[in-house]
Amino acid sequence: MSLPPVPTRRADEPLKGILLVCLAIFLFSSHDAISKYLSGIYPIVMVVWVRYLVHTLLLAGFFLPREGLGVLRTGRPWLQLLRALCLIGTSLFFTTGLRHIPLAEATAVNFLAPLLVLALSVPLLHERVSLGQWLAVLGGLVGVLIIVRPGSALFTVEILYPLASALCFGFYQLITRILSSHDSPSTSNFLTGLINTLIMTALVPFFWQAPQTLGQALLMLALGACGMGGHMLLTQSFRFASPTLLAPFGYGQIVFAGLLGFLLFDHMPDAWAILGICIICLCGLLVAFGQRGASQN
């Protein structure tokens, strides 16, 4: 889950912000569950293409009437292209991983991204990271090792897909931070969706497969709607509460992923996987609270 830049004017209504975040992460989890189902039937490229196509069309309907073609104007075109490629890498790796990895475990591994952002911010942004924050990064990696321990069903090469997704998402978040001082959030979000839609549209003819049923076609539309709706609710939540307050609630996405994985795919993480998931969440929360404390000083 990416965190968009915070609106400059914000009402102090934390409960409303928390509710919106919870709704957003439920939509993100629903998006991932639909992706897992569809990727078992259709080519990965087609599933990702539908997600970006619907998402971008909805964004166009929202931004173009308000901002016109000015929303496409950017001061950092190559950086915007790199940001888009990082996000499309996240989508392709994560969706491919969902073919082989249960929903909760794949989501948990993907939540290494905030910890990777912390580690990458040192060489790329020259930020200072405390010993406690480094320990949180190492703790998150330990959590992944517990989930994919030797002898478990997840000890396969396919676990590299969500790990690669987390790495791409980490770079995506770092580039988003850099671009936030040059382009507006609407420009960055719309350009990313448009670039990735064009890339996937060029690829999809080689992977095209017509929807087999009306229900599956509707699920494809719901895929983009869930992604778009989640991002819109997430953006709105920051109008009512600070990101440092809301960030810990983002880890509820792993809980929703576990519930949907059990209800839809009849999978329940074992005790060791639950322990690894809890360690990743704890380390991520420690980093979030540490950043909250630093911002208040």
C-alpha positions in Angstrom: 0.0 0.0 0.0 1.5 3.4 -1.0 1.0 6.5 1.0 0.2 9.5 -1.1 1.6 13.0 0.0 -0.4 14.5 2.8 -2.8 17.4 2.1 -1.7 20.7 3.5 -5.0 21.4 5.2 -6.3 18.7 7.5 -9.2 18.4 10.0 -8.5 16.8 13.3 -10.9 13.9 13.1 -8.8 10.8 13.7 -11.6 8.3 14.0 -12.9 9.2 10.5 -9.3 8.9 9.2 -8.9 5.5 10.8 -12.2 4.3 9.3 -11.3 5.4 5.8 -7.9 3.7 6.1 -9.6 0.4 7.2 -11.9 0.6 4.2 -9.0 1.3 1.9 -6.9 -1.7 3.1 -10.0 -3.9 2.8 -10.3 -2.8 -0.9 -6.6 -3.5 -1.4 -6.9 -6.9 0.1 -10.0 -7.6 -2.1 -7.9 -6.4 -5.1 -5.2 -9.0 -4.2 -7.7 -11.8 -3.7 -9.3 -11.1 -7.1 -5.8 -11.0 -8.6 -5.0 -14.4 -7.1 -8.2 -15.9 -8.5 -7.9 -14.4 -12.0 -4.2 -15.2 -12.3 -5.0 -18.9 -11.9 -7.2 -18.6 -15.0 -5.7 -15.9 -17.2 -2.2 -14.8 -18.2 -0.5 -12.5 -15.6 0.0 -9.8 -18.2 -3.7 -9.7 -19.0 -4.7 -9.4 -15.3 -2.3 -6.6 -14.7 -3.4 -4.8 -17.9 -7.0 -4.9 -16.9 -6.1 -3.5 -13.4 -4.2 -0.5 -14.9 -6.7 0.1 -17.7 -9.7 0.4 -15.4 -7.7 2.3 -12.8 -6.5 4.8 -15.4 -9.9 5.4 -17.0 -11.3 6.1 -13.6 -8.5 8.5 -12.8 -9.0 10.2 -16.1 -12.7 10.7 -15.3 -11.7 12.2 -12.0 -8.7 14.4 -12.8 -9.2 15.6 -16.4 -12.4 17.5 -15.8 -10.8 19.3 -12.8 -7.3 19.9 -14.1 -7.4 19.3 -17.8 -4.3 18.2 -19.7 -2.2 20.2 -17.2 -2.2 17.1 -15.1 0.2 15.5 -17.5 2.8 18.3 -17.1 5.9 17.1 -15.2 9.2 18.6 -14.4 10.9 15.2 -14.0 9.7 13.0 -17.0 12.5 10.4 -16.6 11.9 10.1 -12.9 8.2 9.7 -13.5 9.0 6.9 -16.0 11.2 5.2 -13.5 8.5 5.4 -10.9 6.0 3.9 -13.2 8.3 1.0 -14.1 8.9 0.3 -10.4 5.2 0.1 -9.8 4.6 -2.2 -12.8 7.4 -4.4 -11.5 5.6 -4.6 -8.2 2.3 -5.5 -9.9 3.8 -8.2 -12.1 6.0 -9.8 -9.4 3.3 -9.8 -6.8 0.6 -11.1 -9.0 2.9 -13.8 -10.3 3.7 -14.7 -6.7 0.0 -15.0 -5.8 -0.2 -17.9 -8.2 2.1 -19.9 -5.9 2.1 -18.2 -2.5 -0.9 -18.0 -0.1 -2.5 -14.5 0.2 -1.6 -13.7 3.8 2.1 -14.8 3.5 2.6 -13.0 0.1 1.1 -9.8 1.6 3.3 -10.0 4.7 6.4 -10.4 2.6 5.4 -7.5 0.5 5.2 -5.4 3.7 8.9 -5.5 3.9 8.8 -2.5 1.5 8.6 0.2 4.3 11.7 -1.5 6.0 13.5 -1.6 2.6 12.7 2.1 2.1 14.3 2.8 5.5 17.5 0.9 4.5 17.6 2.4 1.0 17.1 5.9 2.2 20.7 5.9 3.6 22.6 5.4 0.3 20.1 7.1 -2.0 18.8 10.0 0.1 21.6 10.3 2.6 19.3 10.1 5.6 20.4 8.9 9.0 19.0 5.7 10.4 19.3 4.8 14.1 20.5 1.5 15.5 16.9 0.7 16.5 15.7 1.2 13.0 18.4 -1.0 11.6 17.4 -3.7 14.1 13.8 -3.4 12.9 15.0 -3.9 9.3 16.9 -7.0 10.3 13.9 -8.2 12.4 11.7 -8.0 9.3 14.1 -10.1 7.3 14.1 -12.6 10.2 10.3 -12.7 10.0 10.5 -13.6 6.3 13.0 -16.3 7.0 10.6 -17.8 9.6 7.8 -17.8 7.0 9.9 -19.5 4.3 12.0 -21.7 6.7 13.5 -24.9 5.2 11.0 -27.7 5.2 8.0 -25.5 4.8 5.7 -25.5 1.8 6.9 -21.9 1.0 10.6 -22.9 0.8 10.6 -22.6 -3.0 12.0 -20.3 -5.6 8.6 -18.7 -6.0 9.0 -16.8 -2.7 11.4 -14.6 -4.7 8.4 -13.0 -6.5 6.9 -11.2 -3.4 10.4 -10.3 -2.3 11.1 -8.7 -5.7 7.7 -7.0 -5.4 8.7 -5.5 -2.1 12.0 -4.3 -3.4 10.3 -2.6 -6.4 7.7 -1.1 -4.1 10.5 0.2 -1.9 12.1 2.0 -4.8 8.7 3.3 -5.9 8.1 4.9 -2.5 11.6 6.5 -2.5 11.0 8.0 -6.0 7.6 9.2 -4.8 9.2 11.1 -2.0 11.7 12.7 -4.4 8.9 13.7 -6.9 6.7 15.1 -4.2 8.8 18.3 -4.2 8.5 18.7 -8.0 5.1 17.4 -9.2 1.6 17.3 -7.7 0.2 14.0 -6.4 -2.4 14.0 -9.1 0.3 14.4 -11.8 2.4 11.5 -10.4 -0.6 9.2 -9.9 -2.1 9.8 -13.3 1.2 9.6 -15.2 2.1 6.3 -13.5 -1.3 4.8 -14.4 -1.1 6.1 -18.0 2.4 4.9 -18.6 1.7 1.5 -17.2 -1.5 1.2 -19.2 0.3 2.0 -22.4 3.1 -0.5 -21.6 0.7 -3.3 -20.7 -1.5 -2.5 -23.8 1.5 -3.1 -26.0 2.0 -6.5 -24.4 -1.5 -7.8 -24.0 -2.1 -8.8 -27.6 0.5 -11.5 -27.2 -1.3 -12.8 -24.1 -5.0 -12.1 -24.9 -7.6 -14.5 -23.7 -11.3 -13.6 -23.9 -13.2 -13.7 -20.6 -14.8 -17.1 -20.2 -17.8 -15.9 -18.2 -19.7 -12.7 -17.4 -18.8 -13.1 -13.7 -15.1 -13.2 -14.5 -15.4 -10.1 -16.8 -17.1 -8.3 -13.9 -14.3 -9.4 -11.6 -11.8 -7.8 -14.0 -13.6 -4.5 -13.8 -13.8 -4.9 -10.0 -10.0 -5.3 -9.9 -9.4 -1.8 -11.2 -12.3 -0.4 -9.2 -10.9 -1.8 -5.9 -7.4 -0.4 -6.6 -8.8 3.0 -7.5 -11.2 3.1 -4.6 -8.5 2.0 -2.1 -6.2 4.8 -3.2 -9.0 7.4 -3.2 -10.0 6.4 0.4 -6.4 6.4 1.5 -5.9 9.9 0.2 -9.1 11.1 1.8 -8.1 9.6 5.2 -5.1 12.0 5.4 -7.5 14.9 5.4 -8.7 13.8 8.8 -5.6 12.4 10.6 -1.8 12.5 10.2 0.0 9.7 8.3 2.1 8.9 11.4 -1.1 8.1 13.2 -2.7 6.1 10.4 0.4 4.2 9.2 0.1 1.4 11.8 -3.4 0.6 10.7 -2.1 -0.2 7.2 -0.8 -3.5 8.7 -4.4 -4.5 9.1 -4.2 -5.4 5.4 -2.3 -8.6 6.4 -5.3 -9.5 8.7 -7.8 -8.9 5.9 -5.6 -10.9 3.5 -5.6 -13.8 6.0 -9.3 -13.7 6.4 -9.9 -13.6 2.6 -7.4 -16.3 2.1 -9.2 -18.5 4.5 -12.7 -17.7 3.2 -12.0 -17.8 -0.5 -9.0 -20.2 -0.9 -9.3 -22.3 2.3 -5.8 -21.5 3.5 -4.8 -20.8 7.1 -1.2 -19.9 7.9 0.5 -22.3 10.2 1.9 -21.3 13.6 5.4 -20.6 12.3 4.0 -18.4 9.4 1.8 -16.5 11.9 4.9 -15.9 14.0 6.9 -14.6 11.0 3.9 -12.4 10.0 3.7 -10.9 13.5 7.5 -10.2 13.6 7.2 -8.3 10.2 4.2 -6.3 11.5 6.0 -5.5 14.8 9.1 -4.3 13.1 7.1 -2.2 10.7 5.1 -0.7 13.6 8.3 0.1 15.4 9.6 2.0 12.4 6.3 3.8 12.0 6.2 4.9 15.7 9.9 5.9 15.5 9.2 8.1 12.6 6.1 9.5 14.4 8.3 10.4 17.4 10.9 12.0 15.2 8.3 14.2 13.4 7.0 15.4 16.7 10.4 16.5 18.0 
